Structures are given as C-alpha cells and as structure tokens.
Amino acid sequence: MDADTIYAVIDLETTGTAVQKGDRIIQFGCALVQHGHIIHTTAQLINPDRPIPGTIQQLTGITPAMLTSAPYFGDVAATFEALLQDTVIVAHNVNFDYPFLSAEFERVGLSPLQQPAIDTVELAQILLPTLASYRLQDLTSYLHIQHDQPHRADSDAASTGQLLVALAKRFQALPSHTQQQLAGFGPQLLRQTGDWLASLVTPRKALPDSLVQVGEFVVRRPQPVAEGAALANYPATPAAKRALLRPAYRVRGGQSKMMDAIYTNATTTQAPLFVEAGTGLGKTLGYLLPYAYVATAERPLVVSTATTVLQEQLADTAVPQLRALLGAPLPAVVVKSPRHYLDLRGFAATLHAQSANRLTRVLEMRLLVWLTQTTTGDLAELHMTNYRAPLFNRIRHTGQVAAPGDPYQAMDFYARLQAQVARSSMIITNHAYLARHADLLGHHRPFLVVDEAQHFADQVAAAHARKLDLGRLRVRLLKLAELIGHGDARDLLAAYADSAVWRYKLQSLAALVDDTLTGVTRMQETVYHHQFPQPAAGSAFVDAALTAEQVTWLTTTLAGPLAKLGRALATIASTVTALLADYTANTTHFLPSDAALFQAVVGIAAGLATQREGLADLRLGDPASVVTVTLPHPLAVTDLAITASVYESGPLVQDLVAGFTAPTFVGATLTVNRDFDFLARQLGYPATGVTPLRLRSPFHYKQQALVLACTDAPSAKDLTPAAYADYLASAILALADNDRATIVLFTSLAQIRLVYHRLAHTRLADRKELLAQGVTGSAAKIAKRFALNHSALLLGAASFFEGVDYPAKALEQVILTRLPFDAPEQPTTQARYAALQAAGADPFAADAVPRATLRLAQSFGRLIRTESDRGAFIVLDPRWLTTPYGRKMQKALPNLKPLAVPLGEMAGYLHDWFDPRKEDVDAASTPK
C-alpha cells in the first residue's frame, strides 16, 4: 500500500449470514477511495432467487418487489470483479463481506478474491478507544459523517469510505512514538489492516506540550489542580437565585427550598437531613450548589452515589455545568477502588509478551491510543461491557504506588488521584467504596451527601460481607503452581535456570502451594459432607444458610485449618514479593517475554492478597450476619465457598457517618406511605432523629403518564413456570407490538429466559430487536443497545428497576410483570425477617412491603424523566388490585391512580394515549 493505492470500500446486504447454506447477496455497494477522497461510487440491487426473511426486509428496507427485475449475481459478477481489480478491499467487518463475496464469485465460476483487505471495525476500536459502540451508524454519527440510509449497501459503502479517511487522519494525528507502536503490532490485526497502519506512519515530530513520553508510553501531561475554596455570598433570596440561575436553568420553588435547607443545615445545626426530591426537581444541582459555598479543600464535600455510572454523570456533566454557572474552578475528583485504574508499570510489563493473541493486541493498541487522551487512567472510560479479559488482571492497579526512581512513579494514575483528593473541595465516590475505604479519603469530618440513599444500607451491608471463596483460592493456587514450574510454556523455574538460590526458593514455594491446595480441598470436603450428607441431584445453585449450631461447629472445626491457611498465604505473599523485587531490580537478566510471566504473578499475588484479607476478617460468629455455604451446583465440592453476609446494617452505617459532618441523604424515592420511617430504620436512625424534607416532582403526571393495571392477569403461583411464561409472552406481544421502545421488568432471570425464547418465534422478533438480560447479553451491554435502538424491547431484572435514564421516545412503555418483592428464600432476607419477628414486628409489613413499594416507585420513575416525556406504565400482577398491601402500594405513584383494564382492551388504551384525538386527551389522562 502506498499514497496512490485505490481502496475499494464494499458493503453487502444479504438474505442471511451463511453463504454455504444458501444465503445470497441482495445489494452490492462500493466506494472507491484514493488520496483521501471518494472518487467513484456504485450500487446494484441483486435478485437472490430465493425468499427474503422479514427481519432482513425490515432492517434494509429492501422488499421482494424491488428485486423482481434486478439482475442475478451471475449477470453482474464480472463487472464487480473488474471494479475491484488492483484495489485494496475495505469493509466494516471485513471477515463477513470479503469471504461472502469471494464465495459468490466462486459459485458463478470466477476466481476467489485475492486482494489485501482492511477492517474498519478493528481500526475504529483502536483509534476511537472510548466509544460505547462501533456500529457503522454510531461511528458516522460520532464523526458527523452523513449516513442517510443505514443498512443499505450504497449508503453504508460511502459512509465506510468516509470513515476510513477519518480514521487515517486520527492515526496520523497521534504522536510518532504511538504510531510506531501501533504499526509494530499491526501484523496481528485482521488481514492487511496492520499494513495500512504501517503505510500511514509519519516522520517523527516533537510532542506538543499537552503530552509527555514516560517509559514505553506517550501520556497526557497532568494539569495542576487548584485547591478548593468555598465561594462567598450564598444566594439566599429567591431574587438572588433567579439572578444566578437564569437563563441557563429554570428556578423551581422545590429546588430552592432544598438548596436553602442544605445550606442552613451545613452552616448551623449540621444534623442528619433526609431529602426526597421528586424526579425533575433537579436534586443534583439542589445539593451541589449550596455546598459550593461551604466546602473547602480542608473540609470537602464527599458525594456518594449508588453506582460508578452515576459517579461519571456527576463528574462529566453536573460539576462542569456548576462550574460554568458559578464561574469558579470547584476542584472535584472521582474516587474509586484502585482496580478501576491502569497501572502503567503493569501495562509496560505485558506490552512485549510474544504470546499475546490478536484480541489482546487490539486491546493493548486501544490502550496506547487512550493514554494520549485520558487524564485519569480510569479504565471505565473505555466503555467496555466486559473487563474480564486476562490482560485486565495484569494491568489493573493494585494500590501499590510506584517507588521513587521508578520511571512511571511521577505519572502513576492512582498516586495522582490521591494527590487530587487532598486538594479538591468535592470528592465523588460510590457507596461501596465509601463503606470500605472512608478512612482513605484523608480528611477530618468532611461534609457528606449520600445520593440514591435508598441503596445505602444494603450496599454498606454488601461491603461488609466476608467471603472465603475456597474455589477461587484453589484456581489461583493452581495457576501459581503452573507459573512456577508445572506449565507447558516458559515458567519461573526456567526463568531462574542459572540461579541455584532462586530455584531452591521456587521449589520450596511449589511444595507449599501443593500442601496448601491439599488443605483447601480437605476443608471443602469436610464442610460439604457435614452440610450435605445426602446431596440432592440436579444443577441448581446452592446457597444454604447455617443454623447457630452449624456456625459453632464450622468455627470450631475450621479454626486450625484456617489458621494454617493464613500462615501459608502469608509465606506465599512474602516469597512472591521478594521474587517480584528481584525481577524489578534485575530486569535485564531476563528475556523480554518474561515480562508477561512476572506480570501474571502480580495478578495472582493481588488476588491472593485480597483473599488473605477476607480470611483475616471472616468473623463467622457475628450476630448481625448470616453464614451460608454456596456451590454452583450440588456436586461442585471444589467450588465450595463460605460467606458471612450482614443483614442488619444500621449500626455499620452509624459508625460510618460518625466520621462526617451534616450527613445528607437524598433521592427521588425515599419515603414509604409519605414518611421516612423505613429509611431511617435501615440507616440506624430513630424516626425522630432526622430532619425530613419531602419535595414533589414538578412534572404533570396526569398529562404525562398513563397507568394500567391488568384485571384478568393470572397469579404466578397458580401456574407452572412454563404456563406463566406463556401468559407473559402473549401479554407482551399484545402490548409491545408497536413502535414504542419498551422495557419489561421481571423479578427472575429464569423467567426472562423462558419468555424470551417464546417471543423469539413471534412476529415481534421481526418487528423489534429483542434484548434479554442474561440471554442476549449482560445488563450493561443490553442497556447500551437499547439506548441506541429506539424501538427495541428489553427484558430486564433488578438493575433495570432504576438508575437508567432514557428520556423522550427512547423509552415509552414500562411493563411490570410482578410486584418486586425480595425472594423470601434468600438467606439474608430470612435472617432479616427472623430478627424483625423476634423484635415483635411483622416482617411482611415492616420490611417486605416497604422494599417492594420503593422498587415499584423506582420502576415507574424510569418512564418520565423530562417535562416533555409521555409514557405508559403497565402492571400485570393481580395483587396490585386485589390485596390490601397492593392497593396501599399504589400510593407510591406520584398523584396517579391506575386504570383497571383487562388485557384485551389495553392495546386500545395505549393507542389512544399515544395518538389521541384532541377530545380524548383529558379522558385518557384522568384517573378513574
């Protein structure tokens, strides 16, 4: 490839993906690119001489009628062959288009394709490393490339051609060192994609001031952070707030009241404050703005959110908006556990591993480009749906900051984070990190806002759960044994072939690892045979709670073995630490490929250290914990784990918040029956020991939301799982067979699977993309797909009840299959109920109903996120209408009552709601 090469950018629309099984091309598109410009385009519809599936017609817009007079492929194949001669073929997912077209050439008697080829998907993944999607239409949208008809070969080919040009410019804008690194890894890319990168390398040029080379990498130079100082003159009056907020923001009375309450509390009484701020009130600005006038670097504001995603929203959107509004720097930092950040030393150690496969190389190349962009080193910026690739285990930060003299010490991302924490006036973290590491924030009694506070108690409890995962411990010990000397690849004994001292130490370490493995196996077998003298057949997950007597037996029986295990892990850790220190001090004595070997040891050591910490803090006899034995299935003895889970976290929350000033708990759905009593009890406060503030949403729900309750829905407990799945599938088909983006909420992943497989064989599968949690992808993956497809159907469980914002037409229907009660068989739920019963309370009324009520309110909250949203909320559980607690739960909806309607009439109500005649609007929105 050279400057004069002509690139033939092709795209095929086909009847399916399997050319060997008879699928055929229905449209061929090609754009010729030379010297960075499209010089020619062509498109041709093709008669496949076979039916076109409905899904393909819907996707492409190509109908059989359009192909009736089109030529067969054999009639135009020679023309295509001539067009592609002496070109380099380019495609978006080249390993589909290239072999498909080549096979079709062979089928009609022509020679198969021999040209070099380039894949733009792989290039985009490398050169645009932080995008959430690499679909062609998403890439063209991001790069502002005109793409009028996605999934039509002519439009796709032209857009891919422009994408190729844009990616070439991106590559050549990179630092010379990074270009050369990427080109060096190119041979492992698909087909000749790497050759294309090599042809684009530019002459070496000086780095701009914003970048600096550190060891192997070119990274973004850190910017100095000004120390946070509180602003003066809080806008206390309505006029002052209007002058500050307009015209950027609408001044809301409820939001102003929230601001004043938080500012007054922070500067005077500093008492615990509970604030329920209805959706749309602007709760984030409602607490950030007053604290901008209070928080300093010496006493910052710590904001804790329920998830790392919400952390990013605060840091990337809310804080910059506040800075612009106030014209002040407001130094803020996002804090997560070390494992979220890239360890430059670890990455450098893996970079030259000769055993890396293509997927690992692509990931490494993405990281090299990302390092020229990131200021935080937070791996979440890559927006990957799966961080389980082996490479991540080797390059995640362990919390051990590089020592002075290390070339990466000055740029260590985690060290820079800690320095920012000391200078920032706002620290944004998450509930899990705060519960485990509040002491690491390094400030004396900072202010605290707990956002999405309805989750705080449960996440504090989860953070204090202790797990002795003997199965995972076995896996790590086996891997360590393999790295020492039992593997087929080069091992540590081979790396130290010329050192008698280290070979002896490694042989001793191997013997200790083998002995420890034997001890772990004995513990698993002892516990298993005591707990399950007659194991049941089947494949179900086992989560068995132990009685007090069984816990006493377990504590006594395992005391000796666990103490021995702790000593063994300490010795293993000591030896591995010395081993890694020797490697660091004598790197030149080893082969370059040994870097990956030692980095693998680092990953194993970090995992063993975590398990050692858990072992030291197991506390099996804690009265507020429930101890369980878990196995993935009844016979999986070697995967046995022991967990001590906290079921009453109020005292832990109180210990935590005692280190903060003016703890403020906020959220859109914190009250049950319009009071904070349930939340207060969860958090360990007396009902009268907090200051409550309940602020209604400004939305006009009667005009924005339709709520339907099904009058003829069956009770799930009266049907078999299969029969209930049949009902749900038929109901969803009736309610979602339209152009409305719909989320269906379940309380069981097993039920999702059953319903999905039924819907997959209906007309709905031709009409909409079906996304099912645990079937078509993880929760994170299908959430992103749903956001990008405005008429999809998503079947989801727990994580979709809240925390996902899809404004406007991105979500118009929410269907709740069952009232969201906790599974009563869960050990922590049973323990919580038992404790309430012992205290004289009714567990169902005191705990089960309030929790389900909050989830119901949260699931409704997915629907209306802005003042212009309109949507329908549908409940298919008869208990909502027929039981006293169900009718009580209806009050969780904001100023709305459900319309009781049989399933057969719901589609008509939905049609009239979304497409009303003017005279029907009031009738459809008025509760009956």
MOMO-V724983 format. One record per helix or strand. SS is the DSSP state (H for helix, E for strand). FROM is the first residue (numbers start at 0). TO is the last residue. If there is no record, write none. Layout:
{{SS;FROM;TO} {SS;FROM;TO}}
This chain:
{{E;6;13} {H;18;20} {E;24;33} {E;36;44} {E;46;46} {H;53;59} {H;63;66} {E;71;71} {H;72;83} {E;87;90} {H;93;106} {E;116;118} {H;119;126} {H;135;141} {H;152;171} {H;175;187} {H;192;199} {E;210;213} {E;216;219} {H;237;244} {H;252;266} {E;272;276} {H;282;291} {E;300;304} {H;307;325} {E;331;333} {H;337;339} {E;340;341} {H;343;349} {H;357;370} {E;377;377} {H;378;381} {H;389;394} {E;395;395} {H;408;410} {H;412;422} {E;425;429} {H;430;440} {E;446;449} {H;452;462} {E;465;467} {H;469;485} {H;491;494} {H;499;530} {E;541;544} {H;547;584} {H;586;588} {H;593;615} {E;624;630} {H;636;638} {E;640;645} {H;649;656} {E;660;666} {E;671;671} {E;674;674} {H;676;681} {E;690;694} {H;700;703} {E;704;709} {H;715;717} {H;720;735} {E;741;744} {H;748;758} {H;762;766} {E;769;772} {E;776;776} {H;778;787} {E;792;795} {H;797;799} {H;807;809} {E;812;815} {H;826;837} {H;842;860} {E;870;874} {H;878;881} {H;883;891} {E;898;900} {H;902;913} {H;917;924}}
